[in-house]
Amino acid sequence: MNVVYVVQARTNSSRLPAKVLLPIKGVPIVVLAAKRAANRGAKLIILTSKEKTDDYLCSILSDFKMKYFRGSLDNTLERFVSGLAGVEERTGVVRLTADNIMPDGKFIEEMVEEFCASKLNYLCSTGTTSGLPYGMSVEIMRLSSLREAFSNTADVSDCEHVTPYIRRKYGVRIYEKYGFLELSKSRCTIDDIDDYLYMAKIFTDIDDSITEDAFTIITKIGKDTGE
């Protein structure tokens, strides 16, 4: 199965505006998230909005030679479908968000392998049984399912959060390989200024923030939180 990685990003976050542009080790968070996800050569596109609030974000993405598409700000589902227009129907889609910089290419490939081997319609790495910190978030689905959702729902929540329709129709499968870690109460997302300062600190001693294995970093988080 062909697979495309998609990172959604916008500048007008309410809790921490422009957080995707904040630097960690000199690299904007959105770029770091994308480069870590694609550090094994995967095809990746960043989906942002057509609003003027994201003009500067797009200029930064251009500076870093990142592929991006601009679509609807509020209808994120439409943004996904429009941004992947022309892509083959049977393609798998890995959904990532720019405020989650932890997932790396190796981890995502493991999930894609299970998604394909088990012939799933939806797989995610969130929830208690995943054993992973909040922020090690990856969702995998089929492009055909995204297009189906877009054609069959106008619900505001479905359109904003992209996958609720798919989860309702096809069920939720959680990736549980790392359940033994029991780190689901820990955080590695960047939602507010405290999260940002914490993650910046975690990455301080990492030599290569783009290639470092996610689970090496998670170990640091586990120790820091006493888990």
C-alpha positions, -999 to +999 in steps of 0.1 A: +000+000+000+012+035-009+012+058+022+014+095+025+021+114+058+001+145+065+009+171+092-019+196+099-008+230+112-022+264+118-009+296+135-041+308+153-040+283+182-061+298+210-040+286+240-006+293+226-008+314+194+018+306+168+031+277+188+040+258+156+066+285+149+083+283+182+118+269+180+132+238+195+170+236+190+166+263+164+140+245+143+103+256+142+081+230+159+061+224+127+093+216+107+107+194+135+075+174+137+075+169+099+112+161+096+110+136+125+080+118+110+096+116+075+132+109+087+131+075+069+122+090+036+084+090+036+063+113+014+049+141+036+028+172+031+018+199+056-018+211+054-025+246+066-051+272+059-056+299+033-061+326+060-036+355+062-028+343+097-009+314+081+010+335+055+041+337+076+039+300+085+039+292+047+069+314+042+088+295+069+078+262+053+091+275+020+124+285+036+128+249+048+116+235+015+087+217+030+058+207+008+025+223+019-011+229+008-035+256+019-072+249+024-101+256+047-092+268+082-122+254+101-132+225+079-100+204+084-116+174+068-121+194+036-085+205+038-074+169+039-095+158+010-085+189-011-049+186-002-048+149-013-068+155-046-053+133-073-038+108-049-048+072-056-079+061-037-063+031-020-035+052-005-030+050+033-030+083+051-009+089+083-024+119+102-001+139+124-003+173+141+024+199+143+022+202+181+032+166+185+070+165+177+077+130+192+066+105+166+094+094+143+097+075+111+105+041+127+075+042+150+052+053+122+064+025+100+057+000+127+021+012+129+017+012+091+029-024+090+002-034+115-024-014+097-016-032+064-011-066+079-044-065+098-062-049+069-076-022+091-096+009+083-083+029+113-054+026+137-043+051+164-016+053+191-037+072+217-055+060+248-045+042+280-039+008+264-013+023+241+010+028+270+023+059+253+025+095+265-002+120+254+014+135+223+028+104+208-002+106+185-005+090+151-037+081+132-037+059+101-067+055+078-075+050+041-079+080+018-111+064+005-125+066+041-116+103+043-133+110+010-163+090+022-165+110+054-163+143+034-192+132+012-214+120+040-211+144+069-215+181+075-213+178+113-191+206+126-171+183+149-166+157+122-152+184+099-130+200+125-115+168+139-112+148+107-116+113+119-148+110+141-169+097+111-143+071+103-140+060+140-178+057+143-182+037+111-151+015+111-143+013+148-112+022+167-081+000+168-054+011+192-017+002+187-009-016+219+027-029+212+040-005+239+013-009+265+039-023+289+054+012+292+024+025+311+032+061+303-002+072+292-004+097+321+027+115+308+027+144+283+049+151+253+025+174+234+028+211+231-004+227+241+006+257+262+037+275+273+045+251+301+044+222+276+067+241+252+093+249+279+092+213+291+097+198+256+124+223+248+142+212+280+138+175+271+154+181+237+183+202+250+206+172+255+197+154+223+224+156+196+202+152+166+166+162+172+154+149+138+169+114+139+168+106+176+147+075+183+113+084+199+116+059+226+150+072+238+132+105+243+102+089+259+125+073+285+137+108+294+100+119+299+093+088+320+122+095+343+114+132+345+078+124+356+089+096+380+071+069+360 
